[in-house]
Amino acid sequence: MDIGLSLGSNLGDRMATLREAAGRIARIPGIRIRAAAPVYETEPVDTKPEYANLKYLNTVLIVETRTEITLTKLARNLHGIEDQLGRIRQEDRNAPRTLDIDILFAGSIMQSDDILDLPHPRWAARRFVVQPLADVCPHLVLPGESRSVSTILAALPPGGIVKVFDHDWLPQNLINGGSVHAV
Protein backbone atom coordinates (compact mmCIF):
# COMPACT_ATOMS: atom_id res chain seq x y z
CA MET A 1 0.00 0.00 0.00
CA ASP A 2 1.23 3.49 -0.82
CA ILE A 3 1.15 6.08 1.94
CA GLY A 4 1.70 9.82 1.48
CA LEU A 5 3.62 11.70 4.13
CA SER A 6 3.92 15.47 4.40
CA LEU A 7 7.06 16.74 6.13
CA GLY A 8 7.63 20.29 7.31
CA SER A 9 10.16 22.20 9.39
CA ASN A 10 10.52 25.85 10.33
CA LEU A 11 12.96 25.80 13.27
CA GLY A 12 16.65 24.97 13.41
CA ASP A 13 18.52 23.50 10.44
CA ARG A 14 15.37 22.78 8.48
CA MET A 15 17.00 20.88 5.61
CA ALA A 16 19.13 18.72 7.89
CA THR A 17 16.01 17.90 9.90
CA LEU A 18 14.08 16.84 6.78
CA ARG A 19 16.97 14.66 5.62
CA GLU A 20 17.35 13.05 9.03
CA ALA A 21 13.59 12.46 9.27
CA ALA A 22 13.54 10.80 5.83
CA GLY A 23 16.46 8.58 6.82
CA ARG A 24 14.63 7.51 9.98
CA ILE A 25 11.42 6.90 8.05
CA ALA A 26 13.35 4.68 5.64
CA ARG A 27 14.57 2.64 8.63
CA ILE A 28 11.07 1.88 9.93
CA PRO A 29 10.70 -1.88 9.45
CA GLY A 30 8.50 -2.65 6.46
CA ILE A 31 8.66 0.87 4.98
CA ARG A 32 10.35 1.81 1.72
CA ILE A 33 10.49 5.34 0.28
CA ARG A 34 9.20 5.20 -3.31
CA ALA A 35 9.27 8.88 -4.22
CA ALA A 36 10.35 12.23 -2.83
CA ALA A 37 9.03 15.58 -3.99
CA PRO A 38 11.28 18.61 -4.16
CA VAL A 39 11.55 20.66 -0.99
CA TYR A 40 9.66 23.94 -1.10
CA GLU A 41 10.10 27.01 1.04
CA THR A 42 6.70 28.25 2.14
CA GLU A 43 5.05 30.92 4.21
CA PRO A 44 3.54 29.80 7.52
CA VAL A 45 -0.23 29.24 7.39
CA ASP A 46 -2.67 30.15 10.17
CA THR A 47 0.08 31.24 12.55
CA LYS A 48 0.34 34.08 15.03
CA PRO A 49 1.89 37.28 13.61
CA GLU A 50 5.07 36.78 15.65
CA TYR A 51 5.76 33.56 13.70
CA ALA A 52 5.14 34.99 10.23
CA ASN A 53 8.87 35.32 9.46
CA LEU A 54 9.62 31.64 10.22
CA LYS A 55 9.35 30.10 6.77
CA TYR A 56 8.82 26.39 6.41
CA LEU A 57 10.54 23.84 4.29
CA ASN A 58 7.92 21.35 3.08
CA THR A 59 7.99 18.18 1.03
CA VAL A 60 6.08 14.97 0.44
CA LEU A 61 7.33 11.40 0.58
CA ILE A 62 5.48 8.45 -0.88
CA VAL A 63 6.28 5.34 1.10
CA GLU A 64 5.27 1.77 0.49
CA THR A 65 4.53 -0.77 3.17
CA ARG A 66 6.30 -4.05 2.46
CA THR A 67 5.01 -5.86 5.52
CA GLU A 68 1.92 -5.62 7.63
CA ILE A 69 2.32 -2.43 9.64
CA THR A 70 -0.77 -0.90 11.12
CA LEU A 71 -1.40 2.76 10.48
CA THR A 72 -1.56 3.28 14.24
CA LYS A 73 1.93 1.81 14.63
CA LEU A 74 3.20 3.89 11.71
CA ALA A 75 1.70 7.05 13.24
CA ARG A 76 3.39 6.26 16.56
CA ASN A 77 6.71 5.71 14.79
CA LEU A 78 6.35 9.05 13.00
CA HIS A 79 5.48 10.86 16.24
CA GLY A 80 8.56 9.27 17.80
CA ILE A 81 10.72 10.62 14.97
CA GLU A 82 9.23 14.10 15.49
CA ASP A 83 10.00 13.90 19.21
CA GLN A 84 13.54 12.58 18.66
CA LEU A 85 14.25 15.48 16.31
CA GLY A 86 13.20 18.10 18.83
CA ARG A 87 9.50 18.62 18.28
CA ILE A 88 7.83 20.18 21.29
CA ARG A 89 4.06 19.79 21.19
CA GLN A 90 2.18 22.91 22.21
CA GLU A 91 -1.40 23.91 22.69
CA ASP A 92 -1.05 26.15 19.63
CA ARG A 93 -1.33 23.62 16.75
CA ASN A 94 0.40 26.03 14.36
CA ALA A 95 3.32 27.01 16.58
CA PRO A 96 6.80 26.75 15.05
CA ARG A 97 8.35 23.30 15.13
CA THR A 98 11.51 21.48 14.22
CA LEU A 99 9.50 18.79 12.45
CA ASP A 100 5.94 17.98 11.52
CA ILE A 101 5.06 14.69 9.79
CA ASP A 102 1.48 14.10 8.69
CA ILE A 103 0.04 11.03 7.05
CA LEU A 104 -1.85 12.47 4.07
CA PHE A 105 -3.34 9.24 2.76
CA ALA A 106 -2.95 5.49 3.03
CA GLY A 107 -4.11 3.73 -0.11
CA SER A 108 -7.89 3.88 -0.33
CA ILE A 109 -8.45 3.99 3.44
CA MET A 110 -10.86 6.49 4.90
CA GLN A 111 -10.53 6.71 8.67
CA SER A 112 -11.41 9.16 11.40
CA ASP A 113 -10.57 8.36 15.01
CA ASP A 114 -8.43 9.59 17.89
CA ILE A 115 -5.22 8.60 16.09
CA LEU A 116 -5.76 9.47 12.41
CA ASP A 117 -7.96 11.32 9.98
CA LEU A 118 -7.46 9.91 6.49
CA PRO A 119 -7.14 11.40 4.06
CA HIS A 120 -5.75 14.35 6.03
CA PRO A 121 -8.70 16.75 6.42
CA ARG A 122 -6.90 19.92 5.23
CA TRP A 123 -4.59 18.54 2.56
CA ALA A 124 -6.50 19.87 -0.46
CA ALA A 125 -6.62 23.47 0.86
CA ARG A 126 -2.90 23.79 1.50
CA ARG A 127 -0.69 24.65 -1.45
CA PHE A 128 2.40 23.65 0.57
CA VAL A 129 0.99 20.09 0.60
CA VAL A 130 -0.74 19.95 -2.78
CA GLN A 131 2.24 21.27 -4.80
CA PRO A 132 4.77 18.64 -3.68
CA LEU A 133 2.10 15.91 -3.80
CA ALA A 134 1.33 16.93 -7.39
CA ASP A 135 5.04 16.63 -8.22
CA VAL A 136 5.09 12.93 -7.31
CA CYS A 137 1.43 11.88 -7.82
CA PRO A 138 -0.26 14.32 -10.23
CA HIS A 139 -2.99 11.90 -11.33
CA LEU A 140 -3.76 10.50 -7.89
CA VAL A 141 -7.36 10.82 -6.71
CA LEU A 142 -7.54 10.51 -2.95
CA PRO A 143 -10.45 8.73 -1.25
CA GLY A 144 -13.52 10.93 -0.92
CA GLU A 145 -12.28 13.23 -3.69
CA SER A 146 -13.37 13.26 -7.33
CA ARG A 147 -10.50 15.37 -8.68
CA SER A 148 -6.86 14.50 -9.23
CA VAL A 149 -4.14 16.17 -7.19
CA SER A 150 -3.03 18.22 -10.21
CA THR A 151 -6.60 19.40 -10.82
CA ILE A 152 -6.90 20.46 -7.18
CA LEU A 153 -3.58 22.31 -7.44
CA ALA A 154 -4.77 24.19 -10.54
CA ALA A 155 -7.98 25.19 -8.75
CA LEU A 156 -6.32 26.60 -5.62
CA PRO A 157 -6.66 30.36 -5.25
CA PRO A 158 -3.54 32.45 -5.80
CA GLY A 159 -1.39 33.15 -2.78
CA GLY A 160 0.64 31.23 -0.33
CA ILE A 161 4.22 31.54 -1.51
CA VAL A 162 5.60 28.13 -2.42
CA LYS A 163 9.00 28.19 -4.14
CA VAL A 164 11.39 25.36 -4.89
CA PHE A 165 14.19 25.24 -2.34
CA ASP A 166 15.96 22.00 -3.34
CA HIS A 167 15.16 19.42 -6.03
CA ASP A 168 17.71 16.81 -5.03
CA TRP A 169 17.56 16.95 -1.26
CA LEU A 170 17.35 13.27 -0.47
CA PRO A 171 20.23 10.83 -0.99
CA GLN A 172 19.34 8.47 -3.82
CA ASN A 173 20.16 5.39 -1.75
CA LEU A 174 17.08 6.11 0.39
CA ILE A 175 14.67 6.18 -2.54
CA ASN A 176 13.43 2.99 -4.15
CA GLY A 177 16.84 1.36 -4.33
CA GLY A 178 18.43 4.47 -5.81
CA SER A 179 15.93 5.86 -8.31
CA VAL A 180 13.05 8.27 -7.96
CA HIS A 181 9.74 7.36 -9.53
CA ALA A 182 6.43 9.14 -9.60
CA VAL A 183 3.61 6.88 -8.47
ChimeraX attribute file (.defattr): number of C-alpha atoms within 10 A of each C-alpha:
attribute: neighborCount
match mode: 1-to-1
recipient: residues
	/A:1	12
	/A:2	18
	/A:3	20
	/A:4	24
	/A:5	24
	/A:6	23
	/A:7	23
	/A:8	28
	/A:9	25
	/A:10	25
	/A:11	18
	/A:12	12
	/A:13	10
	/A:14	19
	/A:15	21
	/A:16	12
	/A:17	22
	/A:18	25
	/A:19	14
	/A:20	15
	/A:21	21
	/A:22	20
	/A:23	17
	/A:24	13
	/A:25	21
	/A:26	18
	/A:27	13
	/A:28	14
	/A:29	13
	/A:30	14
	/A:31	19
	/A:32	20
	/A:33	24
	/A:34	24
	/A:35	24
	/A:36	29
	/A:37	26
	/A:38	24
	/A:39	26
	/A:40	24
	/A:41	21
	/A:42	21
	/A:43	21
	/A:44	22
	/A:45	15
	/A:46	11
	/A:47	15
	/A:48	12
	/A:49	8
	/A:50	8
	/A:51	16
	/A:52	13
	/A:53	10
	/A:54	16
	/A:55	20
	/A:56	26
	/A:57	28
	/A:58	29
	/A:59	29
	/A:60	30
	/A:61	24
	/A:62	26
	/A:63	23
	/A:64	19
	/A:65	19
	/A:66	12
	/A:67	10
	/A:68	10
	/A:69	13
	/A:70	10
	/A:71	14
	/A:72	11
	/A:73	11
	/A:74	18
	/A:75	16
	/A:76	13
	/A:77	15
	/A:78	21
	/A:79	17
	/A:80	12
	/A:81	20
	/A:82	21
	/A:83	15
	/A:84	12
	/A:85	17
	/A:86	14
	/A:87	18
	/A:88	13
	/A:89	13
	/A:90	10
	/A:91	6
	/A:92	9
	/A:93	10
	/A:94	14
	/A:95	16
	/A:96	23
	/A:97	22
	/A:98	20
	/A:99	27
	/A:100	22
	/A:101	20
	/A:102	18
	/A:103	23
	/A:104	25
	/A:105	24
	/A:106	23
	/A:107	15
	/A:108	15
	/A:109	15
	/A:110	15
	/A:111	14
	/A:112	12
	/A:113	7
	/A:114	6
	/A:115	12
	/A:116	18
	/A:117	17
	/A:118	21
	/A:119	23
	/A:120	20
	/A:121	12
	/A:122	10
	/A:123	18
	/A:124	20
	/A:125	14
	/A:126	13
	/A:127	23
	/A:128	28
	/A:129	23
	/A:130	24
	/A:131	26
	/A:132	25
	/A:133	29
	/A:134	22
	/A:135	19
	/A:136	23
	/A:137	22
	/A:138	19
	/A:139	16
	/A:140	16
	/A:141	16
	/A:142	21
	/A:143	15
	/A:144	11
	/A:145	12
	/A:146	10
	/A:147	14
	/A:148	16
	/A:149	24
	/A:150	18
	/A:151	16
	/A:152	19
	/A:153	21
	/A:154	14
	/A:155	11
	/A:156	14
	/A:157	9
	/A:158	8
	/A:159	8
	/A:160	14
	/A:161	13
	/A:162	19
	/A:163	15
	/A:164	14
	/A:165	16
	/A:166	15
	/A:167	11
	/A:168	11
	/A:169	16
	/A:170	21
	/A:171	12
	/A:172	13
	/A:173	12
	/A:174	20
	/A:175	22
	/A:176	17
	/A:177	11
	/A:178	11
	/A:179	12
	/A:180	18
	/A:181	14
	/A:182	15
	/A:183	13
